[in-house]
């Protein structure tokens, strides 16, 4: 699995012999270093030959984006040459002095006409709004770049009621670069039978020492065996995530909930849902945190949207002690009434962004925003969110599963949609 952190090259353009310029340059670097990113900082350049040589070096490495520091005027041609040669999404950070803005504006105009993804940011070295705009742009650039290498495994299919969840693999590949790998059930059964008791025992010891295990050991071991088989298949097939037809085919065959990989923060598509797996990746990369899938269950008159689901990734909880491994019955609509094991983290009471990718051409994202006000882990993983526009959400709802991402990532989603030619719909 790739790193969540974006990899960024910082290219200062201009001369820093002047003390004022050097102070601004060092201040910009100090602000960038506070961001949760892998930074490679180049030495300042102020001539065309050196800029072209530096660009050639950078093309040999796998960067998500570049940040150009416009230190003073008469460097627009150098900025344009560098960004055009590198060909990566580029932020140009300008200062309110020394003609930094007008020279960069010329570079930006040229680069946009060339079809490059470029953002001009303006403000002094400690300007929080400027730094935020740099961060947003880079996160989106990194997300799009990393999605193009994602491989999602699929066991089973999409259950009949989920008519809004069907997708075209070729369209998915064209939109995000994501590959889908179908895994025959026979391959999973074979791998399952190869999982040893010692492997299960070792994993059970790890889980019981980390989390609050409130379920019978036999049931936990049973769930762990299937999880370890799925994990092995992911390793062999080099998969980044998996979508599982859980409460029909797999549940009836193995008598466990197959999403127990949540204890290790595996990205899992519930009920064969692939589009929301892509949504989980987007949420993870934009927010830097794990997200979850859940069903919008009901909306109260006071605007509380209740989500109901089985389980969620362990790292959502604020500590391991707040992760509960519980025995619970499946949803009431499931005919087979066998209690199964779930990973249920305590949910932070914080701001969330709720969204779903949809559309026949996978070209839309429905978004809403709110705050978690309470949760209940007893019978299901119930999450209550006070949302901004409950009536609007009901008018715009487009499926039975939504991604719940922690934090406000609406601006990042809006920018991502613009880059990918998708319609951003917020209610």
C-alpha positions as CSV (number, residue, x, y, z in Angstrom):
1,X,0.0,0.0,0.0
2,X,1.3,3.4,-0.9
3,X,2.0,6.2,1.5
4,X,-0.7,8.7,2.3
5,X,1.8,11.5,2.4
6,X,2.2,13.5,-0.9
7,X,5.7,13.6,-2.3
8,X,6.5,17.2,-3.4
9,X,9.4,18.9,-5.0
10,X,10.0,22.6,-3.9
11,X,11.7,24.7,-6.5
12,X,12.7,28.3,-5.4
13,X,13.2,30.5,-8.4
14,X,15.2,33.7,-8.0
15,X,18.3,35.0,-6.3
16,X,18.6,34.9,-2.5
17,X,21.7,37.1,-2.2
18,X,19.5,39.9,-0.8
19,X,18.8,39.6,2.9
20,X,15.1,40.4,2.5
21,X,14.6,37.8,-0.2
22,X,16.5,35.2,1.9
23,X,14.3,35.9,4.9
24,X,11.1,35.4,2.8
25,X,12.6,32.3,1.2
26,X,13.4,30.7,4.6
27,X,10.0,31.7,5.9
28,X,8.2,30.0,3.0
29,X,10.2,26.8,3.6
30,X,9.5,26.8,7.3
31,X,5.8,27.0,6.6
32,X,5.9,24.2,4.0
33,X,7.8,22.0,6.4
34,X,4.9,22.1,8.8
35,X,2.7,20.3,6.3
36,X,2.3,16.6,6.5
37,X,4.1,15.9,3.3
38,X,7.3,14.4,2.0
39,X,9.3,17.5,0.8
40,X,12.4,17.5,-1.4
41,X,13.7,21.1,-1.4
42,X,15.9,22.2,-4.3
43,X,18.5,25.0,-4.1
44,X,17.3,28.3,-5.6
45,X,18.0,28.8,-9.3
46,X,18.0,32.0,-11.4
47,X,19.1,30.9,-14.9
48,X,17.4,29.0,-17.7
49,X,20.0,26.3,-18.3
50,X,20.0,25.3,-14.6
51,X,16.2,25.3,-14.5
52,X,16.0,22.9,-17.5
53,X,18.7,20.6,-16.0
54,X,16.8,20.5,-12.7
55,X,13.6,19.7,-14.4
56,X,15.2,16.8,-16.2
57,X,16.4,15.4,-12.8
58,X,13.0,15.7,-11.2
59,X,11.3,13.8,-14.1
60,X,13.3,10.7,-13.1
61,X,11.6,10.6,-9.6
62,X,8.0,9.9,-8.7
63,X,6.7,13.2,-7.4
64,X,3.0,14.1,-7.0
65,X,3.4,17.8,-7.5
66,X,5.8,20.7,-7.4
67,X,5.8,24.0,-5.5
68,X,7.5,26.9,-7.2
69,X,8.5,29.8,-4.9
70,X,8.4,33.1,-6.9
71,X,10.9,35.1,-4.9
72,X,11.0,38.2,-7.1
73,X,10.2,39.7,-10.5
74,X,11.7,38.9,-13.9
75,X,11.5,35.2,-13.4
76,X,8.2,34.3,-15.1
77,X,9.9,32.7,-18.0
78,X,12.0,30.5,-15.7
79,X,8.9,29.5,-13.7
80,X,7.0,28.6,-16.9
81,X,10.0,26.7,-18.4
82,X,10.4,24.6,-15.2
83,X,6.8,23.7,-14.7
84,X,6.3,23.0,-18.4
85,X,9.4,20.8,-18.5
86,X,8.4,18.8,-15.4
87,X,4.8,18.4,-16.5
88,X,3.4,17.9,-13.0
89,X,0.6,19.7,-11.2
90,X,2.3,23.0,-10.0
91,X,1.6,25.5,-7.3
92,X,3.3,28.9,-7.7
93,X,3.5,30.7,-4.4
94,X,3.9,34.5,-4.9
95,X,4.7,37.2,-2.4
96,X,3.1,40.7,-2.1
97,X,6.4,42.4,-2.9
98,X,9.3,42.6,-5.4
99,X,7.0,42.0,-8.5
100,X,6.6,38.4,-7.4
101,X,2.9,38.3,-8.4
102,X,3.0,39.9,-11.9
103,X,5.9,37.7,-13.1
104,X,4.2,34.6,-11.8
105,X,0.9,35.6,-13.3
106,X,2.5,35.6,-16.7
107,X,3.9,32.1,-16.1
108,X,0.4,30.9,-14.9
109,X,-1.3,32.3,-18.0
110,X,1.2,30.4,-20.3
111,X,0.9,27.1,-18.4
112,X,-2.9,27.1,-18.3
113,X,-3.0,27.6,-22.1
114,X,-0.6,24.6,-22.3
115,X,-3.2,22.5,-20.4
116,X,-1.2,22.1,-17.2
117,X,-2.8,21.9,-13.7
118,X,-1.5,25.0,-12.0
119,X,-2.6,27.1,-9.0
120,X,-1.3,30.6,-8.1
121,X,-1.2,31.2,-4.4
122,X,-0.6,34.7,-3.0
123,X,0.5,35.8,0.4
124,X,3.5,36.3,2.8
125,X,5.4,33.4,4.2
126,X,3.2,32.9,7.2
127,X,-0.1,33.5,5.6
128,X,-2.3,30.6,6.8
129,X,-4.8,30.9,3.9
130,X,-2.1,30.8,1.3
131,X,-0.5,27.7,3.0
132,X,-3.9,26.1,3.1
133,X,-4.4,26.6,-0.6
134,X,-1.0,25.1,-1.3
135,X,-1.9,22.1,0.9
136,X,-5.3,21.5,-0.8
137,X,-3.9,21.6,-4.3
138,X,-1.1,19.2,-3.5
139,X,-3.4,16.7,-1.7
140,X,-5.7,16.6,-4.8
141,X,-2.7,16.2,-7.1
142,X,-1.4,13.4,-4.9
143,X,-4.8,11.7,-4.7
144,X,-5.3,11.6,-8.5
145,X,-1.7,10.4,-9.0
146,X,-2.0,7.6,-6.4
147,X,-5.5,6.5,-7.6
148,X,-4.0,5.7,-11.0
149,X,-2.0,2.8,-9.4
150,X,-4.9,1.3,-7.3
151,X,-5.9,-2.3,-7.8
152,X,-9.2,-3.4,-6.2
153,X,-10.1,-7.1,-5.9
154,X,-13.7,-8.2,-6.1
155,X,-15.2,-11.4,-4.6
156,X,-18.8,-12.0,-5.7
157,X,-21.0,-9.4,-7.1
158,X,-23.4,-6.6,-6.2
159,X,-26.6,-7.8,-4.5
160,X,-29.9,-7.2,-6.5
161,X,-31.3,-4.3,-4.3
162,X,-28.2,-2.1,-4.9
163,X,-29.2,-1.0,-8.4
164,X,-27.4,2.3,-8.0
165,X,-24.0,0.6,-7.4
166,X,-23.4,-1.0,-10.8
167,X,-20.4,0.4,-12.7
168,X,-18.5,-0.1,-15.9
169,X,-14.9,-1.2,-15.4
170,X,-13.6,0.6,-18.5
171,X,-15.3,3.8,-17.4
172,X,-13.8,3.5,-13.9
173,X,-10.4,2.9,-15.4
174,X,-10.8,5.9,-17.7
175,X,-12.0,8.2,-14.9
176,X,-9.6,7.3,-12.1
177,X,-7.0,4.9,-13.5
178,X,-8.3,2.2,-11.0
179,X,-8.0,-1.5,-12.0
180,X,-10.6,-4.1,-10.9
181,X,-9.5,-7.7,-10.4
182,X,-12.2,-10.4,-10.1
183,X,-11.2,-13.2,-7.7
184,X,-12.9,-16.6,-8.3
185,X,-14.6,-17.9,-5.1
186,X,-12.6,-21.1,-5.6
187,X,-9.3,-19.2,-5.1
188,X,-10.6,-17.8,-1.8
189,X,-11.7,-21.2,-0.6
190,X,-8.3,-22.8,-1.5
191,X,-6.4,-20.0,0.3
192,X,-8.8,-20.3,3.3
193,X,-8.0,-24.0,3.7
194,X,-4.3,-23.2,3.6
195,X,-4.5,-20.8,6.7
196,X,-3.0,-22.7,9.6
197,X,-4.2,-22.8,13.2
198,X,-0.8,-21.2,14.3
199,X,-1.5,-18.2,12.0
200,X,-4.9,-17.8,13.5
201,X,-3.6,-18.1,17.1
202,X,-0.9,-15.5,16.5
203,X,-3.3,-13.0,15.0
204,X,-5.9,-13.7,17.8
205,X,-3.2,-12.9,20.4
206,X,-2.4,-9.7,18.7
207,X,-6.0,-8.6,18.4
208,X,-6.9,-9.5,22.0
209,X,-3.9,-7.6,23.3
210,X,-4.7,-4.5,21.4
211,X,-8.5,-4.2,21.4
212,X,-11.5,-4.7,23.8
213,X,-12.5,-8.2,22.7
214,X,-16.1,-8.8,24.0
215,X,-16.9,-11.8,21.9
216,X,-16.3,-15.6,22.3
217,X,-12.8,-16.6,21.2
218,X,-14.1,-19.3,18.9
219,X,-16.1,-16.7,16.9
220,X,-13.2,-14.3,16.7
221,X,-10.8,-17.1,15.5
222,X,-13.3,-18.0,12.8
223,X,-13.5,-14.5,11.5
224,X,-9.8,-14.1,11.6
225,X,-9.2,-17.2,9.5
226,X,-11.3,-15.8,6.6
227,X,-9.6,-12.4,7.0
228,X,-6.1,-13.9,6.9
229,X,-7.1,-15.8,3.7
230,X,-8.3,-12.6,2.1
231,X,-5.2,-10.8,3.2
232,X,-3.0,-13.5,1.6
233,X,-4.9,-13.2,-1.7
234,X,-4.4,-9.4,-1.6
235,X,-0.7,-9.9,-1.2
236,X,-0.4,-12.4,-4.0
237,X,-2.5,-10.3,-6.4
238,X,-0.9,-7.0,-5.3
239,X,-4.3,-5.5,-4.3
240,X,-4.8,-2.2,-2.4
241,X,-8.4,-3.0,-1.4
242,X,-11.1,-5.5,-1.8
243,X,-14.9,-5.5,-2.3
244,X,-16.8,-8.5,-0.8
245,X,-20.3,-9.8,-1.4
246,X,-20.7,-10.2,2.3
247,X,-24.2,-11.0,3.6
248,X,-25.2,-13.3,0.7
249,X,-22.5,-15.6,-0.8
250,X,-19.6,-15.2,1.6
251,X,-21.7,-15.0,4.8
252,X,-23.7,-18.1,4.0
253,X,-20.6,-20.1,3.0
254,X,-18.3,-19.1,5.9
255,X,-20.8,-18.1,8.6
256,X,-18.8,-15.0,9.4
257,X,-18.8,-11.3,8.5
258,X,-16.0,-11.1,5.9
259,X,-15.0,-7.5,6.7
260,X,-13.0,-8.3,9.8
261,X,-10.0,-6.8,8.0
262,X,-11.2,-3.6,9.6
263,X,-9.1,-4.5,12.6
264,X,-6.0,-3.8,10.4
265,X,-7.7,-0.8,8.6
266,X,-8.1,-2.7,5.3
267,X,-10.1,-0.7,2.8
268,X,-13.2,-2.9,2.1
269,X,-16.1,-2.4,-0.1
270,X,-19.3,-3.6,1.6
271,X,-21.7,-5.8,-0.4
272,X,-19.5,-5.7,-3.5
273,X,-19.5,-1.9,-3.6
274,X,-16.5,-0.8,-5.7
275,X,-17.4,2.9,-6.3
276,X,-17.3,3.5,-2.5
277,X,-14.0,1.8,-2.3
278,X,-12.7,4.5,-4.6
279,X,-14.4,7.0,-2.3
280,X,-12.6,5.5,0.7
281,X,-9.3,6.0,-1.0
282,X,-10.1,9.6,-1.9
283,X,-11.2,10.3,1.7
284,X,-8.1,8.7,3.2
285,X,-5.8,10.6,0.8
286,X,-7.5,14.0,1.2
287,X,-8.1,13.9,4.9
288,X,-5.1,11.8,6.0
289,X,-7.4,9.7,8.1
290,X,-9.4,6.5,7.6
291,X,-13.0,6.8,6.6
292,X,-16.0,4.5,6.7
293,X,-18.9,3.3,4.6
294,X,-22.4,3.4,6.1
295,X,-26.1,3.4,5.2
296,X,-28.2,6.6,5.6
297,X,-30.9,5.1,7.7
298,X,-33.2,7.9,8.6
299,X,-33.4,11.7,9.1
300,X,-35.1,13.3,12.1
301,X,-37.1,16.5,12.1
302,X,-34.3,18.3,13.8
303,X,-31.9,17.5,11.0
304,X,-30.0,14.5,12.5
305,X,-29.0,12.0,9.8
306,X,-28.7,8.5,11.3
307,X,-26.3,6.1,9.7
308,X,-26.5,2.3,10.4
309,X,-23.9,-0.2,9.5
310,X,-22.0,-3.3,10.8
311,X,-18.5,-2.2,11.3
312,X,-15.7,0.2,10.6
313,X,-11.9,0.5,10.6
314,X,-10.2,0.4,14.0
315,X,-8.1,3.5,13.5
316,X,-11.3,5.7,13.5
317,X,-11.3,5.3,17.3
318,X,-9.0,7.7,19.2
319,X,-7.2,4.8,20.8
320,X,-7.0,1.0,20.6
321,X,-8.9,0.8,23.9
322,X,-11.9,2.3,22.2
323,X,-12.1,-0.4,19.6
324,X,-14.6,-3.1,20.4
325,X,-14.7,-6.6,18.9
326,X,-18.3,-7.6,19.4
327,X,-20.7,-10.4,18.6
328,X,-23.9,-9.2,17.0
329,X,-26.7,-10.5,14.7
330,X,-26.7,-9.5,11.1
331,X,-29.2,-6.9,9.8
332,X,-32.8,-8.1,10.2
333,X,-33.3,-8.4,6.5
334,X,-30.8,-11.2,6.4
335,X,-32.6,-14.6,6.6
336,X,-29.7,-16.5,8.2
337,X,-29.7,-15.5,11.9
338,X,-26.2,-16.4,12.9
339,X,-24.4,-13.9,15.3
340,X,-21.1,-12.8,13.8
341,X,-18.0,-10.9,14.8
342,X,-17.6,-7.1,14.1
343,X,-15.0,-4.5,14.6
344,X,-16.7,-1.4,16.1
345,X,-14.6,1.6,16.9
346,X,-16.0,4.4,19.1
347,X,-16.7,7.4,16.8
348,X,-15.1,10.8,17.4
349,X,-17.7,13.6,17.9
350,X,-16.3,15.8,15.2
351,X,-16.9,17.4,11.8
352,X,-17.5,15.1,8.9
353,X,-17.8,15.2,5.1
354,X,-20.3,12.7,3.7
355,X,-20.2,11.9,0.0
356,X,-20.8,9.3,-2.7
357,X,-19.5,8.9,-6.2
358,X,-22.2,8.0,-8.7
359,X,-23.5,8.2,-12.3
360,X,-23.6,5.9,-15.3
361,X,-20.4,7.6,-16.5
362,X,-19.1,7.8,-12.9
363,X,-19.0,11.6,-13.3
364,X,-20.8,13.0,-10.2
365,X,-20.2,13.3,-6.5
366,X,-23.0,14.0,-4.0
367,X,-21.7,15.8,-0.9
368,X,-23.1,16.9,2.4
369,X,-21.5,18.2,5.6
370,X,-22.2,17.9,9.3
371,X,-21.1,17.0,12.8
372,X,-21.3,13.7,14.6
373,X,-23.4,14.2,17.7
374,X,-23.6,10.7,19.1
375,X,-23.1,7.0,18.3
376,X,-24.2,3.6,19.5
377,X,-22.3,0.3,19.2
378,X,-24.7,-2.1,20.8
379,X,-26.9,-3.6,18.1
380,X,-25.2,-2.0,15.1
381,X,-22.7,0.7,14.4
382,X,-25.1,3.6,14.6
383,X,-23.8,7.1,13.9
384,X,-25.9,10.3,14.3
385,X,-24.8,13.3,12.3
386,X,-26.4,16.8,12.5
387,X,-26.2,17.9,8.8
388,X,-26.5,21.3,7.3
389,X,-29.4,20.6,4.9
390,X,-31.4,17.5,5.7
391,X,-34.1,18.2,3.2
392,X,-31.5,18.8,0.5
393,X,-29.8,15.6,1.3
394,X,-33.0,13.6,0.9
395,X,-33.7,15.4,-2.4
396,X,-30.2,14.5,-3.6
397,X,-29.6,11.1,-2.2
398,X,-28.2,8.7,-4.8
399,X,-27.5,5.3,-3.1
400,X,-27.7,3.2,0.0
401,X,-24.0,3.6,0.9
402,X,-22.1,6.8,1.6
403,X,-18.5,7.5,2.7
404,X,-18.1,9.3,6.0
405,X,-14.8,11.2,6.0
406,X,-13.6,13.0,9.2
407,X,-12.9,16.7,8.7
408,X,-14.1,19.1,6.1
409,X,-12.7,18.1,2.7
410,X,-15.3,19.8,0.5
411,X,-12.9,22.2,-1.1
412,X,-10.6,19.4,-2.0
413,X,-13.5,17.3,-3.4
414,X,-14.6,20.3,-5.4
415,X,-11.1,20.8,-6.9
416,X,-10.8,17.1,-7.6
417,X,-14.1,17.1,-9.5
418,X,-12.9,20.0,-11.6
419,X,-9.7,18.2,-12.5
420,X,-11.5,15.0,-13.4
421,X,-14.4,16.5,-15.2
422,X,-17.0,15.4,-12.6
423,X,-20.0,17.3,-11.4
424,X,-19.8,18.4,-7.7
425,X,-23.3,18.4,-6.1
426,X,-23.5,19.7,-2.5
427,X,-26.8,19.6,-0.5
